[in-house]
Amino acid sequence: HVCHACEYKQKHLDVINRLQTIDEEVKVLQSNLSEDNLAFMDEFEARRRILRELNYMDETENALIKARVARELGSADIFLCEVIMENVLIDLTPEEVAAILAAFVCQVKKVEIEHNDTLPETLLDAMDQVEDLCKNIINLEIKHQVIPDIEGGEELYLKEKVNFDLTKVVYEWACQKDFAEICKLTDAQEGSIVRTILRLDILLRGLTNACKVMGNMKLLKLIEDASHLIRRDIVFAGSLYLE
């Protein structure tokens, strides 16, 4: 055969072997992609079931009012949307509204808080309601295998979604306490307090559209008043904290 006499025989064989190796690698990658897509689809279907159970869509997958509100919340998730839609905030004062919503933007970890139980009873009750709503969602996610079922997982996941470590601090700030005073209530760094309040302000401004979609003018007024109360003094001055 003419191939046996080819002076480039070895080079050609090397090319063929390389092409075969590449072909095998492509097949492995395609197989992995298929498995990843399957896993993604399983999670996608699970999340759709959760949204149906929580009444974000009907059985024909038409978006309901909750879905429209959630869309207005932007980067926020259904945990906050549930709190808004279940009217947890509606009977609170603007100061208490600010304190509750701060839990959705607080990112500090393992801080000591002074006398959280001295907060108003209405605020403490609202905190319990928020926890119950969030735990319900977490349990649905565990039930539908969106997140793994691990020992102590509920509390672990809960702290990632709603963190009350600076609730008292933000409440006192909304009550017009001095920054130096609220810093004495926690061992969290001053920069962490400032960033939490700034994130809260962004969240409050984003919630106004959600209130309009709901047609809830009472809640809209509470949100606007809460935003007005926290936007003051050193926290909103130009600072190295923002660099």
C-alpha positions as CSV (number, residue, x, y, z in Angstrom):
1,H,0.0,0.0,0.0
2,V,1.2,3.5,-0.9
3,C,0.9,4.6,2.8
4,H,3.6,2.2,3.9
5,A,6.0,3.9,1.6
6,C,5.1,7.4,2.6
7,E,8.0,9.3,4.1
8,Y,5.5,11.2,6.4
9,K,3.9,8.0,7.7
10,Q,4.8,8.4,11.4
11,K,3.8,12.1,11.4
12,H,0.4,11.1,9.8
13,L,-0.1,8.4,12.4
14,D,0.7,10.9,15.2
15,V,-1.9,13.3,13.8
16,I,-4.5,10.5,13.6
17,N,-3.8,9.4,17.2
18,R,-4.1,13.0,18.3
19,L,-7.4,13.4,16.5
20,Q,-8.7,10.2,18.1
21,T,-7.7,11.5,21.5
22,I,-9.4,14.8,20.9
23,D,-12.6,13.0,19.7
24,E,-12.6,11.0,22.9
25,E,-12.2,14.1,25.0
26,V,-15.0,15.8,23.2
27,K,-17.3,12.8,23.8
28,V,-16.4,12.9,27.5
29,L,-17.2,16.7,27.7
30,Q,-20.5,16.2,25.9
31,S,-21.5,13.5,28.3
32,N,-20.6,15.8,31.3
33,L,-22.5,18.7,29.8
34,S,-25.5,16.4,29.4
35,E,-25.3,15.4,33.0
36,D,-24.9,19.0,34.1
37,N,-27.9,20.1,32.0
38,L,-30.0,17.3,33.5
39,A,-29.1,18.4,37.0
40,F,-29.8,22.0,36.1
41,M,-33.2,21.0,34.7
42,D,-34.0,19.0,37.8
43,E,-33.3,22.1,40.0
44,F,-35.2,24.3,37.6
45,E,-38.3,22.1,37.8
46,A,-38.0,21.9,41.6
47,R,-37.9,25.7,41.9
48,R,-41.0,25.9,39.7
49,R,-42.8,23.5,42.0
50,I,-41.9,25.7,45.0
51,L,-43.1,28.9,43.2
52,R,-46.4,27.1,42.5
53,E,-46.8,26.1,46.1
54,L,-46.1,29.7,47.2
55,N,-48.6,31.1,44.7
56,Y,-46.1,32.9,42.4
57,M,-47.6,31.1,39.5
58,D,-50.7,29.1,38.8
59,E,-51.0,25.6,37.5
60,T,-50.7,26.8,33.9
61,E,-47.5,28.7,34.9
62,N,-49.1,32.2,34.5
63,A,-47.3,34.7,36.7
64,L,-49.4,35.9,39.7
65,I,-49.2,39.2,41.6
66,K,-46.4,37.8,43.9
67,A,-44.3,37.2,40.8
68,R,-44.8,40.8,39.6
69,V,-43.8,42.1,43.1
70,A,-40.7,39.8,43.2
71,R,-39.6,41.2,39.8
72,E,-39.7,44.7,41.2
73,L,-37.5,43.7,44.0
74,G,-34.6,43.1,41.6
75,S,-31.8,41.3,43.2
76,A,-33.8,40.4,46.3
77,D,-35.4,36.9,46.5
78,I,-38.6,35.3,47.5
79,F,-37.7,35.5,51.2
80,L,-38.2,39.3,51.2
81,C,-41.1,39.1,48.9
82,E,-42.9,36.7,51.3
83,V,-42.5,39.2,54.1
84,I,-43.8,42.0,52.0
85,M,-46.8,40.1,50.6
86,E,-47.8,38.6,54.0
87,N,-48.1,42.2,55.4
88,V,-45.6,41.6,58.2
89,L,-44.6,45.3,58.1
90,I,-48.0,46.9,57.7
91,D,-48.7,47.6,61.4
92,L,-45.2,48.5,62.4
93,T,-43.7,52.0,62.8
94,P,-41.2,53.3,60.2
95,E,-38.4,52.8,62.7
96,E,-39.4,49.1,63.1
97,V,-39.8,48.7,59.4
98,A,-36.2,49.9,58.9
99,A,-35.0,47.5,61.6
100,I,-36.7,44.4,60.1
101,L,-35.6,45.1,56.6
102,A,-32.0,45.6,57.7
103,A,-31.9,41.9,58.4
104,F,-32.0,41.3,54.6
105,V,-28.9,43.3,54.0
106,C,-26.9,42.6,57.1
107,Q,-23.7,40.7,56.4
108,V,-21.9,40.8,59.7
109,K,-21.1,37.5,61.4
110,K,-20.9,36.5,65.0
111,V,-21.3,39.8,66.7
112,E,-22.4,40.5,70.3
113,I,-25.6,42.6,70.7
114,E,-26.6,44.4,73.8
115,H,-30.1,43.6,75.1
116,N,-31.9,42.7,71.9
117,D,-34.9,41.8,74.1
118,T,-35.4,45.4,75.0
119,L,-36.8,46.0,71.5
120,P,-40.6,46.8,71.2
121,E,-42.8,43.8,71.5
122,T,-44.3,44.5,68.0
123,L,-40.8,44.4,66.5
124,L,-39.9,41.2,68.3
125,D,-43.2,39.6,67.0
126,A,-42.4,40.8,63.5
127,M,-38.9,39.2,63.7
128,D,-40.6,35.9,64.7
129,Q,-43.0,36.1,61.8
130,V,-40.1,36.8,59.4
131,E,-38.2,33.8,60.7
132,D,-41.3,31.6,60.3
133,L,-41.8,32.7,56.7
134,C,-38.2,32.1,55.8
135,K,-38.1,28.7,57.5
136,N,-41.1,27.7,55.5
137,I,-39.3,28.5,52.2
138,I,-36.1,26.7,53.4
139,N,-38.2,23.6,54.3
140,L,-39.7,23.7,50.8
141,E,-36.3,23.9,49.3
142,I,-35.1,21.0,51.3
143,K,-38.3,19.0,50.5
144,H,-37.8,19.6,46.8
145,Q,-34.0,18.9,47.0
146,V,-33.0,22.4,45.9
147,I,-30.7,22.5,49.0
148,P,-29.3,19.5,50.9
149,D,-31.0,18.2,54.0
150,I,-28.2,18.4,56.6
151,E,-28.3,18.4,60.4
152,G,-28.8,22.0,61.6
153,G,-29.3,23.1,58.0
154,E,-32.4,25.1,58.6
155,E,-30.7,27.5,61.1
156,L,-27.6,27.6,58.9
157,Y,-29.6,28.6,55.7
158,L,-31.8,30.9,57.7
159,K,-28.8,33.0,58.9
160,E,-27.7,33.4,55.3
161,K,-31.1,34.8,54.3
162,V,-32.0,36.9,57.3
163,N,-29.6,38.2,59.9
164,F,-30.9,40.1,62.9
165,D,-27.5,40.9,64.4
166,L,-27.8,44.6,63.7
167,T,-31.5,45.0,64.1
168,K,-31.3,46.8,67.4
169,V,-28.5,49.0,66.1
170,V,-30.6,50.0,63.0
171,Y,-33.7,50.5,65.1
172,E,-31.9,52.9,67.4
173,W,-30.4,54.7,64.4
174,A,-33.9,55.2,62.9
175,C,-35.0,56.5,66.4
176,Q,-32.4,59.3,65.8
177,K,-29.8,58.1,68.3
178,D,-26.2,59.3,67.7
179,F,-23.8,57.2,65.7
180,A,-21.5,56.9,68.7
181,E,-24.4,55.6,70.8
182,I,-25.4,52.9,68.4
183,C,-21.8,51.7,68.1
184,K,-21.8,50.9,71.8
185,L,-24.6,48.4,71.2
186,T,-22.5,45.9,69.3
187,D,-18.9,44.9,68.7
188,A,-19.4,45.1,65.0
189,Q,-17.0,47.4,63.3
190,E,-18.2,50.9,62.5
191,G,-17.7,50.3,58.8
192,S,-20.0,47.3,58.9
193,I,-22.7,49.4,60.5
194,V,-22.4,52.1,57.9
195,R,-22.5,49.6,55.0
196,T,-25.6,47.9,56.5
197,I,-27.4,51.2,56.7
198,L,-26.4,52.2,53.2
199,R,-27.5,48.8,51.8
200,L,-30.8,49.3,53.7
201,D,-31.3,52.7,52.0
202,I,-30.9,51.1,48.6
203,L,-33.3,48.3,49.5
204,L,-35.9,50.8,50.8
205,R,-35.7,52.8,47.6
206,G,-36.1,49.6,45.6
207,L,-39.2,48.6,47.5
208,T,-41.2,51.7,46.5
209,N,-42.0,50.2,43.1
210,A,-43.0,46.9,44.6
211,C,-45.5,48.8,46.9
212,K,-47.0,50.5,43.8
213,V,-47.4,47.2,42.0
214,M,-49.3,45.9,45.0
215,G,-51.3,49.1,45.3
216,N,-50.4,49.3,48.9
217,M,-50.1,53.0,49.6
218,K,-49.9,52.5,53.4
219,L,-46.8,50.3,53.1
220,L,-45.4,52.8,50.5
221,K,-45.6,55.6,53.1
222,L,-44.0,53.4,55.8
223,I,-41.1,52.6,53.4
224,E,-40.6,56.2,52.4
225,D,-40.7,57.3,56.1
226,A,-38.2,54.6,57.1
227,S,-35.8,55.8,54.3
228,H,-36.1,59.4,55.5
229,L,-35.3,58.4,59.1
230,I,-32.1,56.6,58.3
231,R,-30.7,59.1,55.7
232,R,-28.8,61.4,58.0
233,D,-25.6,62.5,59.6
234,I,-22.2,60.8,59.3
235,V,-23.6,57.6,57.7
236,F,-24.5,59.5,54.5
237,A,-21.4,61.8,54.5
238,G,-18.5,61.2,52.2
239,S,-16.4,58.6,53.9
240,L,-13.5,56.1,53.6
241,Y,-16.1,53.4,54.3
242,L,-17.3,53.9,50.7
243,E,-13.9,53.6,49.1
